[in-house]
Amino acid sequence: MGAERRGTPEASEDAGLDLEGADLPSATLASAAAPGARRAAVPGLPLDSLREIWALSWPVMLSQALLNVVGLIDIAMVGRLGSGSVAAVGYATQFFHLSQSVLFAVGFATVALMAQAIGAGDPLRARRSLAAALMVAVGAASLLCGVMVVWPRPLLAALGAAPEVAEAAIPYLRLVVGSSLLLAVGMTLEFALRANRNTRTPMLIALVVTGVKIAGNAALIFGTGPFPRLELVGAGLATLASQAIGLLLFAAMAMRSGEGSALALRPRDFAHARRQVGPVIRLAVPSVGERLANSLAMLAYFRVLSDYGSVAIAAYTVGVRLLAFTWIPGTAFGTAAATLVGQALGAGRPEVAKRAGWRTTRLALAVALGLGALCAALPRQIGSLFTDDAALVAELVPFLIALALAQPFLQSHFALGGAHRGAGDTFTPFIASTVGNWAIRVPLACLFAFVLHTPVLWIWVVILGDHLARATWLAVSFARGLRPLGAEAPLRSR
């Protein structure tokens, strides 16, 4: 489990799929790979059009919703093997997420470099940026994979895994972490599609990949039909197979791209990509720091909650899954903002980049109001979908109300963070995350819990402060002006 899908890309000079009339995903993918396929999500629409923003966003939302649902199905399948297997998967997944975080960071760099090159009408520079990103992604994945495959026992012991759980986790861990080598290539190509305004092709590939994952789980975990019962090893093999299928589909898209496409990688592009490796790494490092700041803050926040007892921990565990669903629109709008801002800046049109960023944020706010109203109006009903424990439902109610109030700020900082990354600024989102988590969330949670001894309600309220701080920081930075890659001064709208 855990390793079947990952990100949220978008566009290729060759893609921009027309889903109407497509009988099979494979047929649609083939037509998209044809050299003459259109470039934009909606042909002829300007970069700052609300329709174009939505056209780039909705496939990402669908892909992310599918990812979350498949994750729930996946854990339900493994759960039939017993709690020990679920625990083993949980430990192994932590290491996979580490690899995934690095690959996401490389993906953000890919979008910034490629989108600006595409906007400038320079597909050669875009291809060399993609080649450099692939080199960095595969190199980083190989290093992490090697460490985790060679020394799984010490790593699992460091997380506190019991010996019997560690033994069950090791074969699964090796398969899942090994699949990150395939993921490194597939995810980077996925982000390359994003940079070229194609979110639909990755959505279709996601459908295929998740289908392979679920079918593989059913066949290999439980031994359906001619397949042997392999339990956790079967789950790991299903992950490996699904990643291999995803990689083949993304690679086919790249290989069938026309000669002038930003995705038409050829061996000579890798030979000339060394100059772009430095920029990829420089843009990726702050993104790794951002994800690390988030992860460590979540651990610290979890530790604070542990002083409030098991009901608070259970409420947060359920609440995090609800929170993950509310991230879906923000992730999608951040994807659209990164692509459109990057291409506009590459074309030397900072005023269009500004409008695209603000319009994406306004669209994210409109969705946030709907999600917030739903969480505020039906907190008890939503909580009851996850548990019939009355005490747990009662604890979830204030959490959901806090989540409802946080929605406008949460969706805004996702959208504005994407806009900054499209401009090649991965440092500002890192600072925003650090401030929100380590100047607001964690210190206030510690103050309320250990000094003031307040009810757990106040621990939920600090979530609001975290997202408010991030949204404010990013909004102020975005309003001050954008600095495209290589520029000496920010470009301001005219």
C-alpha positions as CSV (number, residue, x, y, z in Angstrom):
1,M,0.0,0.0,0.0
2,G,0.9,3.6,0.4
3,A,3.1,3.7,-2.7
4,E,0.6,3.4,-5.5
5,R,0.1,7.1,-6.4
6,R,1.4,10.4,-5.4
7,G,1.2,13.8,-7.0
8,T,-0.9,16.0,-9.2
9,P,0.5,17.1,-12.6
10,E,-0.8,18.8,-15.6
11,A,0.2,19.6,-19.1
12,S,2.1,18.6,-22.1
13,E,2.6,20.3,-25.4
14,D,1.2,17.0,-26.7
15,A,-1.6,16.4,-24.3
16,G,-4.7,18.4,-23.3
17,L,-7.0,15.4,-23.6
18,D,-10.6,15.5,-24.8
19,L,-12.4,13.1,-22.6
20,E,-15.7,13.3,-24.4
21,G,-16.1,10.3,-26.7
22,A,-13.1,8.4,-25.4
23,D,-14.1,4.8,-24.9
24,L,-11.0,3.6,-23.2
25,P,-8.3,5.3,-21.2
26,S,-5.7,3.7,-23.4
27,A,-7.3,5.1,-26.5
28,T,-7.4,8.6,-25.0
29,L,-3.7,8.3,-23.9
30,A,-2.7,7.3,-27.4
31,S,-4.5,10.2,-29.0
32,A,-2.9,12.6,-26.5
33,A,0.5,11.3,-27.3
34,A,0.1,12.2,-31.0
35,P,2.4,15.1,-32.0
36,G,-0.4,17.3,-33.1
37,A,-2.4,17.2,-29.8
38,R,-3.2,20.5,-28.4
39,R,-1.2,22.3,-25.7
40,A,-3.5,24.1,-23.4
41,A,-6.1,22.7,-21.1
42,V,-8.7,24.8,-23.0
43,P,-7.4,26.0,-26.3
44,G,-7.4,29.8,-26.8
45,L,-8.0,30.7,-23.2
46,P,-5.6,33.2,-21.6
47,L,-3.4,32.1,-18.7
48,D,-5.4,34.1,-16.1
49,S,-8.8,32.9,-17.2
50,L,-11.0,31.4,-14.5
51,R,-12.1,28.7,-17.0
52,E,-8.4,27.8,-17.6
53,I,-7.7,27.7,-13.9
54,W,-10.7,25.4,-13.4
55,A,-9.7,23.2,-16.4
56,L,-6.3,22.6,-14.8
57,S,-7.7,22.1,-11.3
58,W,-10.6,19.6,-11.6
59,P,-8.5,16.7,-12.9
60,V,-6.1,17.2,-10.0
61,M,-9.1,17.1,-7.5
62,L,-10.3,13.9,-9.0
63,S,-6.9,12.3,-8.9
64,Q,-6.4,13.3,-5.3
65,A,-9.8,12.1,-4.3
66,L,-9.1,8.8,-6.0
67,L,-5.8,8.6,-4.2
68,N,-7.4,9.1,-0.8
69,V,-10.2,6.6,-1.5
70,V,-7.7,4.0,-2.8
71,G,-5.7,4.5,0.4
72,L,-8.7,3.7,2.5
73,I,-9.5,0.6,0.4
74,D,-5.9,-0.5,0.6
75,I,-5.7,-0.3,4.4
76,A,-9.0,-2.1,4.6
77,M,-7.6,-5.0,2.6
78,V,-4.4,-5.2,4.6
79,G,-6.5,-4.9,7.8
80,R,-8.0,-8.2,7.1
81,L,-4.6,-9.8,7.8
82,G,-4.7,-8.4,11.4
83,S,-3.5,-5.5,13.4
84,G,0.2,-6.7,13.2
85,S,0.1,-6.4,9.4
86,V,-1.5,-2.9,9.6
87,A,1.2,-1.8,12.0
88,A,4.0,-3.2,9.8
89,V,2.6,-1.3,6.8
90,G,2.4,1.9,9.0
91,Y,6.1,1.7,9.8
92,A,7.1,0.9,6.3
93,T,5.0,3.7,4.9
94,Q,6.8,6.3,7.0
95,F,10.0,5.6,5.1
96,F,8.2,5.6,1.7
97,H,6.8,9.0,2.6
98,L,10.4,10.2,3.2
99,S,11.4,9.3,-0.3
100,Q,8.2,10.8,-1.6
101,S,8.9,14.1,0.1
102,V,12.2,14.4,-1.7
103,L,10.6,13.5,-5.1
104,F,7.8,16.1,-4.5
105,A,10.5,18.7,-3.9
106,V,12.2,17.8,-7.2
107,G,8.8,17.9,-8.9
108,F,8.2,21.5,-7.7
109,A,11.6,22.5,-9.2
110,T,10.6,20.8,-12.4
111,V,7.4,22.8,-12.7
112,A,9.2,26.1,-12.0
113,L,12.0,25.6,-14.5
114,M,9.9,24.0,-17.3
115,A,6.9,26.3,-17.0
116,Q,9.0,29.4,-17.4
117,A,11.0,27.9,-20.3
118,I,7.7,26.9,-22.0
119,G,6.3,30.4,-21.4
120,A,9.4,31.8,-23.0
121,G,8.9,29.6,-26.1
122,D,12.1,27.6,-25.4
123,P,11.3,23.9,-25.5
124,L,15.0,23.0,-25.6
125,R,15.6,24.6,-22.2
126,A,12.5,22.9,-20.9
127,R,13.7,19.5,-22.0
128,R,17.1,20.0,-20.5
129,S,15.5,21.1,-17.3
130,L,13.4,17.9,-17.3
131,A,16.5,15.8,-18.0
132,A,18.3,17.4,-15.1
133,A,15.3,16.9,-12.8
134,L,15.1,13.2,-13.8
135,M,18.8,12.8,-13.0
136,V,18.4,14.4,-9.5
137,A,15.2,12.5,-8.8
138,V,16.7,9.1,-9.7
139,G,19.9,9.9,-7.8
140,A,18.1,10.9,-4.6
141,A,15.7,7.9,-4.8
142,S,18.7,5.5,-5.4
143,L,20.5,6.9,-2.3
144,L,17.5,6.7,0.0
145,C,16.4,3.3,-1.4
146,G,19.9,1.9,-0.9
147,V,20.0,3.0,2.8
148,M,16.5,1.6,3.5
149,V,16.9,-1.7,1.7
150,V,20.4,-2.4,3.2
151,W,19.6,-1.4,6.8
152,P,15.8,-1.9,7.4
153,R,16.1,-3.4,10.9
154,P,18.0,-0.5,12.5
155,L,15.7,2.0,10.9
156,L,12.5,0.2,12.0
157,A,14.0,-0.2,15.5
158,A,14.7,3.6,15.6
159,L,10.9,4.1,15.1
160,G,10.2,1.8,18.0
161,A,8.9,-1.2,16.0
162,A,8.6,-4.4,18.0
163,P,10.8,-7.2,16.7
164,E,7.9,-9.3,15.3
165,V,6.4,-6.2,13.6
166,A,9.8,-5.3,12.1
167,E,10.2,-8.8,10.7
168,A,6.8,-8.6,9.0
169,A,7.5,-5.1,7.7
170,I,10.9,-5.7,6.2
171,P,9.9,-7.6,3.0
172,Y,7.1,-5.1,2.4
173,L,9.4,-2.2,3.1
174,R,12.0,-3.4,0.6
175,L,9.4,-3.8,-2.1
176,V,7.7,-0.4,-1.5
177,V,10.9,1.5,-1.1
178,G,12.3,-0.2,-4.2
179,S,9.2,1.0,-6.1
180,S,10.4,4.6,-5.4
181,L,13.0,4.2,-8.1
182,L,10.1,3.8,-10.6
183,L,8.2,6.5,-8.9
184,A,11.1,8.9,-9.3
185,V,10.9,8.8,-13.0
186,G,7.1,8.6,-13.2
187,M,6.5,11.4,-10.8
188,T,9.0,13.7,-12.5
189,L,7.3,13.1,-15.9
190,E,4.0,13.8,-14.2
191,F,5.2,17.2,-12.9
192,A,6.6,17.9,-16.4
193,L,3.0,17.4,-17.8
194,R,1.9,19.8,-15.1
195,A,4.4,22.4,-16.3
196,N,2.9,22.2,-19.8
197,R,-0.7,22.6,-18.7
198,N,-1.9,19.0,-18.9
199,T,-3.6,17.6,-15.8
200,R,-5.9,15.3,-17.6
201,T,-3.4,12.7,-18.8
202,P,-2.1,12.1,-15.2
203,M,-5.7,11.7,-14.1
204,L,-6.2,9.0,-16.6
205,I,-2.9,7.3,-15.7
206,A,-4.0,7.5,-12.1
207,L,-7.2,5.6,-12.9
208,V,-5.1,2.8,-14.6
209,V,-2.5,2.7,-11.8
210,T,-5.0,2.5,-9.0
211,G,-7.0,-0.2,-10.8
212,V,-3.8,-2.2,-11.1
213,K,-3.0,-1.7,-7.4
214,I,-6.5,-2.8,-6.2
215,A,-6.6,-5.8,-8.5
216,G,-3.0,-6.7,-7.5
217,N,-3.9,-6.5,-3.9
218,A,-7.0,-8.7,-4.3
219,A,-5.0,-11.3,-6.3
220,L,-1.8,-11.4,-4.3
221,I,-2.7,-10.6,-0.7
222,F,-5.5,-13.2,-0.5
223,G,-4.5,-15.6,-3.3
224,T,-7.4,-15.1,-5.7
225,G,-7.6,-17.6,-8.6
226,P,-4.3,-18.9,-9.8
227,F,-2.3,-16.5,-7.6
228,P,-0.7,-17.6,-4.4
229,R,-1.6,-16.0,-1.0
230,L,1.4,-13.7,-0.3
231,E,-0.2,-11.4,2.3
232,L,2.0,-8.3,2.9
233,V,4.5,-9.4,0.3
234,G,1.6,-9.5,-2.2
235,A,0.7,-5.9,-1.2
236,G,4.3,-4.8,-1.8
237,L,4.3,-6.6,-5.2
238,A,1.0,-4.9,-6.2
239,T,2.6,-1.6,-5.4
240,L,5.7,-2.4,-7.4
241,A,3.5,-3.5,-10.4
242,S,1.3,-0.4,-10.3
243,Q,4.3,1.9,-10.2
244,A,5.8,0.0,-13.2
245,I,2.6,0.4,-15.2
246,G,2.5,4.1,-14.3
247,L,6.1,4.6,-15.4
248,L,5.5,2.9,-18.7
249,L,2.5,5.1,-19.5
250,F,4.3,8.3,-18.6
251,A,7.4,7.2,-20.6
252,A,5.2,6.3,-23.6
253,M,3.8,9.9,-23.5
254,A,7.3,11.3,-23.5
255,M,8.6,9.1,-26.3
256,R,5.6,9.8,-28.6
257,S,6.0,13.5,-28.2
258,G,6.7,15.5,-31.3
259,E,10.2,16.8,-32.0
260,G,9.3,20.3,-30.8
261,S,7.6,19.3,-27.6
262,A,8.9,20.2,-24.1
263,L,8.6,16.5,-23.3
264,A,10.4,15.0,-26.3
265,L,13.4,13.9,-24.3
266,R,16.3,12.6,-26.4
267,P,19.7,11.3,-25.2
268,R,21.4,14.5,-26.2
269,D,19.2,16.4,-23.7
270,F,20.8,14.4,-20.9
271,A,24.2,15.1,-22.2
272,H,23.6,18.9,-22.0
273,A,21.5,18.9,-18.8
274,R,24.4,19.3,-16.3
275,R,24.1,23.1,-16.1
276,Q,20.4,22.6,-15.0
277,V,21.2,20.2,-12.2
278,G,22.3,23.1,-9.9
279,P,19.0,25.0,-10.3
280,V,17.0,21.9,-9.7
281,I,18.8,21.2,-6.4
282,R,18.6,24.8,-5.3
283,L,14.9,24.9,-5.9
284,A,14.3,21.5,-4.3
285,V,16.1,22.0,-1.0
286,P,13.7,24.5,0.5
287,S,10.8,22.3,-0.5
288,V,12.4,19.4,1.4
289,G,12.9,21.7,4.3
290,E,9.2,22.7,4.1
291,R,8.0,19.1,4.3
292,L,10.4,18.4,7.1
293,A,9.2,21.4,9.1
294,N,5.6,20.1,8.6
295,S,6.4,16.5,9.6
296,L,8.4,17.4,12.7
297,A,5.7,19.9,13.8
298,M,3.0,17.2,13.4
299,L,5.0,14.9,15.7
300,A,5.4,17.7,18.3
301,Y,1.7,18.5,18.1
302,F,0.8,14.8,18.4
303,R,3.0,14.7,21.6
304,V,1.1,17.6,23.1
305,L,-2.3,15.9,22.4
306,S,-1.1,12.7,24.1
307,D,-1.4,14.6,27.4
308,Y,-5.2,14.9,26.8
309,G,-5.7,11.1,26.6
310,S,-6.7,8.5,24.1
311,V,-9.9,10.2,23.0
312,A,-8.1,13.3,21.9
313,I,-5.6,11.2,20.1
314,A,-8.3,9.2,18.4
315,A,-10.2,12.5,17.4
316,Y,-7.0,13.8,15.9
317,T,-6.3,10.5,14.0
318,V,-9.8,10.7,12.5
319,G,-9.6,14.4,12.0
320,V,-6.3,14.2,10.0
321,R,-8.1,12.0,7.5
322,L,-10.9,14.5,7.2
323,L,-8.2,17.2,6.9
324,A,-6.6,15.3,4.0
325,F,-9.8,15.5,2.0
326,T,-10.0,19.3,2.5
327,W,-6.5,19.5,1.1
328,I,-7.7,18.2,-2.3
329,P,-9.0,21.6,-3.6
330,G,-6.0,23.5,-2.3
331,T,-3.6,21.0,-3.9
332,A,-5.4,21.4,-7.2
333,F,-5.5,25.2,-7.2
334,G,-1.8,25.3,-6.1
335,T,-1.1,23.1,-9.1
336,A,-2.9,25.4,-11.5
337,A,-1.3,28.5,-10.0
338,A,2.3,27.1,-10.3
339,T,1.8,26.3,-14.0
340,L,0.1,29.5,-15.0
341,V,2.3,31.9,-13.0
342,G,5.4,30.1,-14.3
343,Q,4.3,30.3,-17.9
344,A,3.2,33.9,-17.7
345,L,6.5,34.9,-16.1
346,G,8.4,33.0,-18.7
347,A,6.6,34.9,-21.4
348,G,7.6,38.2,-19.7
349,R,4.0,39.0,-18.6
350,P,4.1,39.6,-14.8
351,E,0.7,41.3,-14.8
352,V,-0.9,38.1,-16.2
353,A,1.1,36.1,-13.6
354,K,-0.3,38.3,-10.8
355,R,-3.9,38.0,-12.1
356,A,-3.6,34.3,-12.4
357,G,-2.3,34.0,-8.8
358,W,-5.0,36.2,-7.3
359,R,-7.8,34.6,-9.4
360,T,-6.7,31.1,-8.4
361,T,-6.8,32.2,-4.7
362,R,-10.3,33.7,-5.1
363,L,-11.5,30.5,-6.6
364,A,-9.9,28.6,-3.8
365,L,-11.7,30.9,-1.3
366,A,-15.0,30.2,-2.9
367,V,-14.5,26.4,-2.5
368,A,-13.3,27.0,1.1
369,L,-16.5,28.7,2.0
370,G,-18.5,25.7,0.8
371,L,-16.3,23.2,2.7
372,G,-16.2,25.4,5.8
373,A,-20.0,25.7,5.8
374,L,-20.4,21.9,5.5
375,C,-18.0,21.2,8.4
376,A,-19.6,23.8,10.6
377,A,-23.2,22.8,9.8
378,L,-22.8,19.0,10.1
379,P,-19.9,18.3,12.5
380,R,-21.7,15.6,14.5
381,Q,-23.0,13.8,11.4
382,I,-19.6,13.9,9.7
383,G,-17.9,12.5,12.8
384,S,-20.5,9.7,13.0
385,L,-19.5,8.5,9.6
386,F,-16.1,7.4,11.1
387,T,-17.1,6.1,14.6
388,D,-20.1,5.2,16.7
389,D,-18.2,6.1,19.9
390,A,-20.2,8.9,21.5
391,A,-17.2,10.4,23.4
392,L,-15.1,10.4,20.2
393,V,-17.9,12.0,18.2
394,A,-18.2,14.7,20.9
395,E,-14.5,15.4,20.7
396,L,-14.6,15.6,16.9
397,V,-17.3,18.3,16.9
398,P,-15.0,21.2,18.1
399,F,-12.2,19.9,15.9
400,L,-14.4,20.1,12.8
401,I,-15.6,23.6,13.7
402,A,-12.0,24.7,14.0
403,L,-11.3,23.0,10.7
404,A,-14.3,24.9,9.2
405,L,-12.9,28.2,10.4
406,A,-9.5,27.4,9.0
407,Q,-10.7,26.6,5.5
408,P,-10.3,30.0,3.9
409,F,-6.8,30.4,5.1
410,L,-5.8,26.8,4.3
411,Q,-7.1,26.9,0.7
412,S,-5.5,30.4,0.3
413,H,-2.0,29.3,1.4
414,F,-2.1,26.2,-0.9
415,A,-3.0,28.4,-3.9
416,L,-0.5,31.2,-3.1
417,G,2.2,28.6,-2.3
418,G,1.7,27.2,-5.8
419,A,2.0,30.6,-7.3
420,H,5.3,31.2,-5.5
421,R,6.7,27.9,-6.7
422,G,5.7,28.6,-10.2
423,A,7.8,31.8,-10.0
424,G,10.8,29.7,-8.8
425,D,10.4,30.8,-5.2
426,T,10.4,27.7,-3.0
427,F,12.0,29.5,-0.1
428,T,9.0,31.7,0.8
429,P,6.6,28.7,1.2
430,F,9.3,27.1,3.4
431,I,9.4,30.2,5.6
432,A,5.6,30.4,5.8
433,S,5.4,26.7,6.8
434,T,8.1,27.2,9.5
435,V,6.4,30.3,10.9
436,G,3.0,28.7,11.0
437,N,4.2,25.5,12.6
438,W,7.0,26.6,14.8
439,A,6.1,30.2,15.8
440,I,2.3,29.6,16.1
441,R,1.1,26.0,16.2
442,V,3.6,24.2,18.4
443,P,4.4,27.0,20.9
444,L,0.8,27.9,21.4
445,A,-0.2,24.2,21.8
446,C,2.5,23.8,24.4
447,L,1.5,27.0,26.2
448,F,-2.2,25.9,26.4
449,A,-1.4,22.3,27.4
450,F,1.5,22.6,29.7
451,V,1.3,26.1,31.2
452,L,-2.4,27.1,31.1
453,H,-3.8,23.6,31.2
454,T,-6.7,24.6,29.0
455,P,-9.3,22.2,27.6
456,V,-8.4,20.4,24.4
457,L,-10.6,22.8,22.4
458,W,-7.8,25.4,22.6
459,I,-5.4,22.9,21.1
460,W,-7.7,22.6,18.1
461,V,-7.9,26.4,17.8
462,V,-4.2,26.8,17.3
463,I,-4.7,25.0,13.9
464,L,-6.5,28.2,12.8
465,G,-3.6,30.4,13.9
466,D,-1.1,28.2,11.9
467,H,-3.0,28.5,8.6
468,L,-3.8,32.2,9.2
469,A,-0.1,32.9,9.6
470,R,0.9,31.0,6.5
471,A,-1.8,32.6,4.3
472,T,-0.9,36.1,5.5
473,W,2.8,35.6,4.9
474,L,2.3,34.3,1.4
475,A,-0.3,36.9,0.5
476,V,2.0,39.8,1.6
477,S,4.9,38.2,-0.3
478,F,2.9,37.7,-3.4
479,A,1.6,41.3,-3.3
480,R,5.1,42.7,-3.1
481,G,6.0,41.3,-6.6
482,L,7.3,38.2,-8.3
483,R,10.9,37.4,-9.1
484,P,11.2,35.0,-12.1
485,L,14.2,32.7,-12.3
486,G,17.3,34.7,-13.1
487,A,15.7,38.1,-12.6
488,E,17.6,40.7,-10.5
489,A,14.5,42.4,-9.2
490,P,10.9,41.5,-8.7
491,L,8.5,42.0,-11.6
492,R,5.5,44.0,-10.7
493,S,2.2,44.2,-12.5
494,R,1.8,47.1,-14.8
